[in-house]
């Protein structure tokens, strides 16, 4: 199956080459980090990696959201092991920027090499990790196989498999089984995730249900500074629509207009998931004759605007605290939803759409605790926002319940760190025992052929 996997990705690359090559040549964004993605590093970076202290931990997370989630784990590992070398990789430019902003303690921050045998081997030769940690569903066969082959331990943290992904993974179960068997630790979010991993062939002895580390990965609020920057008074009827996806902005604008009929002084802070879509949203607002400005321009404007478009990176988590209510996007249209924990920890009531598969457990907890409300269209969204505007005490109560629900589930990051520490300790202990056995055999006058030893696994 592994041979078939490599054959398939090479064939797919050849078929897509006529499309990929012009993109790479014509657009500078496509060339960003290309050498790093192919496992080629500058001499300066190679020297930096060679000088990195041991043990070395390579931590990989797909994009910006996953980088934010693993940040508490990476930081705690560094605090416990100050001499440790930590390498962070991600797949996207936004993830890279987020890592550089949040993880200044990392020894190196790079793009993940493409999962080609050559690229992976070059990266592993340069980094030489003692432990490879991947987050959530980053199951790259060549990376994991080659890391294990070079003697590194491999761990999955905050693991999850959605129902949709599970159906696809079952089609390649032999490949997944061989891959999952290579993991030394699989720390997953829920019992459902654990069952799915086992059904795909994971060793139950190496599985541990920990919870969602994202409960610990929320930013501290800078509400006062942001309110001043946006020229908003405390208590002003503000709602924040965060991480919105295509098709949602039209619904949000309709809801905004409905709310304005009852709360004329409302302010909407709108944050699209991908900043390159801002011109598209600008056209929608212009068509509806709604006045707007950008977050970066607010201080230079002579008047206040009812809509503020967020055009900066890394501020959304704190910006939720400015609002009396927050809508978390990717949920009114079928994108699976985004993280509702950030506004919840700041004590802000949450409104989401019906499509929350990526955060189903978290959303259900918030709904059950009375901290989040599910809506399905513009009318219901407008009703929810208007209700919280006209009933500030109820908004405070909902926000308090949301915050309490999040705090009750925190601590996953520290549990994850404990397991990683234990894994590294057992590896070191096993090495010492093996060395001691070899020395004993060499020094003993009655040396006999040693019996094969079973691998030592921690009892999770």
N, C-alpha and C positions, 0 to 999 in steps of 0.2 A: 504493500500500500504506500509506503514511503517513496519507493521508486516511481510509482504512478503519480504521486503528488508532485514530485519534482518535474516529471515529464509534462504534467498538465500545466504547471505555471510557466515552464519554458515555452510550450506551444502557444499558450495564451499571450505571452509577451511578444512572440513573433507575429501573431495575428494582429495584435494591437499596435505594433511598431509604426505602421504608416500613419496612425492617428497620433501616437505619443510623441514621435520625433518632431513634427511641426510645432506641437505645443511647447516642447522643451526649448526649441530654437527661437520661437517667436515671443514667448512670455517669460519674463525674468522670474516671476513668482514660481513657475514650474521648475526653474533651475535652482531655486533656493534649497540649499542643503543637499543637493544631488550627490556630491562626493561622499558626504557622511552617510547617506542612505545606501550607498554602494559599498560602504566599509572602508573608504579611503579617507584618511585623516592627514592633516598637515603635519610637517615635521614637529612644529611646536606642540601640537596636540598629542602626538605620539610620545614625545619626551615627557609631557605633563602626565600622561597616563602611566608611563613607565616609572615615574618618580612617586606615584600615588602610594600611600601606605597600605598595609594589609591589616586586617582582612578587607577585601573589596566587595561591596554589595552593588550590584547592578539592579536598579529599580525601573521598571517600565510601566507607563500608563498611557492610554491611547491619546487623550486630548485634554482640553482645559479642565473639564469637569472632573475627570479621573485624577488629574494632577493635583487639584485642590483636595480631593478625597484622601490621597495617600500622603499628603504633606505632613499631617500629624505623626504618622508612622515613621516616615523618613527622619523627621526632626527628633523624635524620641530616640531612635536608634543612634543618631549622631551624638545626642546628649549623653547617652549611656556609654558610648564608645567613641570618645573624642578623636582618637587616632585612626578611626575607621575611614576608608575611602568610599564615598558614595557617588555613583554615576547614575544620572537620571536620563532616561530616553523617552521620547514621545513621538507621535506620528504627524502632528500638525504644527503649523507656525504659531497659532494661538496657544497651543499647549507649551511650546518652547518658551514663548514670552511669559506665560504664567509661571512656569518652573523657575525662570530667571528672577522673577519678581518675588516668589514665595520661598525659594530654596537657595538662598545665598550661601548656605552651609555646604552645598554639594561641591564635590571636587571637579565634576564636569557635567555639562548638560548638552545632550546631543540628540539628533534625530535617530530613530530606530532604523537599523539597516533593513533593507527589503529582505524578505524571507527566501532569498536565493542562497544556495550552499556557499558560493564564493564570498558573497557580501557578509554573510553571517560568520564564516571562518575568519575573515580579515578583522572583523570587529572584535571577535572573541580573542584573537591573538593580541590585539592592541590593549584590550581592557583586562583580560585574564581575571574574571570575577571568581570569588570563592562562593558566592551565592547570587543566584538570579531570582529576583522577585517580579512577578507579573501581576497586574491588577485586573480584576473582573473577568473579562472573557478574552484576554489577549493570548490565545492559544496558537502560537506560531510553531509549526512542526520542526522546521530546520533549526530555529533558534534554541528550542528546548532540547532537541536531540543532541545538537553539537555542544551545548553548554554542559549537559550531563556527561557526554563523552570525554570532555576535557576535565572532568572531576569536580565540577561545580555542583552545589546543591541547588534545587529548583523548588520554588514555593509560589503558590497562588494566594493572593490576599483579596478580600472583599469579593470572592468569587460568586458569580451568578450566571444562570442560564435561563433566559426567558422561554416561555412556552413555544414561541415562534422559532427561536433558535434551536431549541431542543428537537423539533421536528426535522429541521435541516440537518442537524448533527447526526441524527439516527441514520441518515442515508450514507454516512461515511464512518459508521461505528468502528470498524476494524482499525482505521487510522486514528480515531480519537482514543480508542482503548489503549493502543500502543503508546500514544502521547501522554495520556493521563497516568499511566503506570510509571512514568518517569518522574513524577512529582514526589518530592519528599514530604510536602505539606500542601493541603488544599483547605484553606480557611474560607468558608462560604457564608453567605448571608442568612440563609433560612433552611428549614427542614426540606422544603420543596426543592431548593437548589441542590441539597445533599443527595436527595433521591435521584435527581436527574443526572448528577455526576456519576453516581453508582451505576445507574442504568447504562451509561455510556462506557463503563469499564473502569472507573476509578477504584482504587484500593480503599475499602472502608476504614482500614486502620490509619490511613493518612488523612482522613477527612475530619474536619472539626467545624461545627456550626457556631459561629461567633456573633453574627449580626452584621449590620451595615455600618462600615467605618465612616460613612458620610454623616452620621449623626455627630461625629466629633470634628468634622471638617467644615465648620462654619466660621465666617470671619467675625471679628469684633466690630461693633458698630461705631461709625464715626458720624453719627446723625447730626450733631451740632455743626460740624464743619461743612457737611454737605448741604444742610439747610441754608447756611449762610452763603455758600457758593451759588446755590440755586435761587437765592433771594425768596425763600419760603418761610413764613412765620410758623412757629409751633402751633399745631392744631388746625392748620389750613387743610381743607379737604383735598388731599393728594392721593392718587392711586398709581401704583407702579405696575406696569405690565412688562414682565421680564422674559427674556429668551423666546421671543415670539418667532414663529415660523411662517412660511408662505401660506396664504389663505386666512391667517388669523388676524392680520392687521385690519382687513376690511371689517371683520366682526367687531374688533375692538373700537374702531372708529364709529361704527353704528351705535355701539353701547355708549361711547363717550357722548355722542349727540343726544341720546335719550337721557342720560344722567344730567346733562347740562340744562335740560328743561326744568328740573327740580332743584339742582344745585349749580347755579350759573357761575359761581366762583371756582368750580373744580379745576384741578390741574392734573394732567396725565403725563407721567414720565414713561416714555416708551423705549424699550431696549430690545432691538432685534437680536436674534441669536448670532447672525453673521453680519458684520458691519458693511460688507460689500453690497448688501441689500438696502442700505439707507436711501439711495436715489429712488428706488422703487416705492418706498414708503412715503418719501417726500412728494412724489407724484400723486399718490392717493390722497394725501392731506390737501394738496393744492386743488385737486379736482373737487373736493368737498368744501373748499374755501375756509379751511381751518387754519388759523394762524399758528405758526410753530417756530421754534428755534432749536439750536443744538446745544448740548450741555457745555461744550467748549466755548460757546459764544455768550452765554447768559450774562456774565459780568460786563460785557461790552454793550449789551442792549440797553436802549433808553426806556423801554417799557417791558412789562412782564407778559409772557405768552401762556396760553392755556395748555399747550402741548410742548414738551421738551423731549427731543430725541437724543438718546445716549450715544455719543460717538467716541467714547473713551473706553479703554480696556481695564478690566480688573476692579471696577467700582460697583458693579451691580449688587454683589452680596451685601455691601454696606448701604447701598442706596435704598434697598428695600425698607430700611428703618425710617426713611423720610415719609413713607406713605402711611395712611391710615388703614389701607387694605392693599393686598398684593395679588395680582393675577400671575400665575406661573404658566408660561407658554409651552408650545409643543403638545398641547393637550386638547385644544378645540378641533384641531385637525390631526389625522392619524400619524403622529410622529413619536408617540410613546411617552411624551411628557418630559419635563426637566425637574431639577431638584427643588422640592418645596421646603426643604429644611432651613435654607438661609433666611427667608422671611419669618419662619416659625420661631427660630431661636431669638429673633429680635422682638418677639411679642407682637407680630403683625398677623392678623387673620388672613388665611389663604383661600383663594378661589382658583379652581382648576376646571378643565374640561373633562370629558369622559375618557379620553385616551391617555392613560397614565401607566401603561404596562411596564415601562422602565423603572418606575418608582411605585409599583402597585402596593407593596407592603407598607411603605412609608406613608403613602397617601391614605390608605385604609386606616392606619393608626390615627392619623390626624383627623380624619372624618369621624371615626368612632369616639374620639375624645372631644369632639365639638370644637376643633380648631380650624377646620377646613370645610369648604362647601363646593360641591360639584355642580357645574352648569353645563348646558348643552348648546346654547345659542346666544345671539346678541341681546335678546330680550331678557333672558335669565341672568346674563352677566350684568346688564344695566340695573336690574332689580337688586342684585346682591350688592353692587357698589353703592347704589343709592341708599339701601338699608343701613350700611355701615357708616355712611356719611351723616345720615339723619339721626342715627342712634350711636353716638360716640362711646357711650358706656358699654353698649353691647359689643362694639368693635374691640374695646379694651378687654372685655371678658373672653371673647373668642381668641384674641391674641395671647392672653394669659394661658388659656388651655393649650394652645398650640406650643407655646414655649415649654410648658410643664411636660407635655408629651415627649418633646425632643430630649429634654434633660433626663427623663427617666430611662432613655435608651442609650445614653452616652457611656463611654468606657470601652467601646469596641477597639479603639486604636491601641489602648494600653494592653488589652488582651492579645491583640495581634503581635505587638512588640514582644511580649513575654514568650509567645510561641516561637518567634523568629530567633530570639536569644537562646531558647532551649535547643532549637534545631542546630544552631551554630556550636553550642556547648557540646552537644552529643557528637557532632562531627569531630570536634577537637579531641574529645575523650576517646572516641573510637580510634583515632589516629595514634594517640598515645598508647593505648592498649595494644594495638597492632605492632607498634615499635617495640614495646616491652616484651611481647611474645617472641618477636624475632630475635631480640637480644638474648632472651632466656634460652631459646633453642640453640643459638650459636655457642653460648657459654656452658651449656649443660653437657656433661660427659655422656649422659644417657639420652641424648637427643633422639627423638623419634619423629616420624612424619606427622606434622600437626593436622588435626582434624579440621575440615572446612568449617568456618564460623558463619553463623547466620548474621544478617545485617541487623544492626541495632537501630530500632525505631522508637521515638518517643511515644509514650502513652498519652495521646491527646485526650 
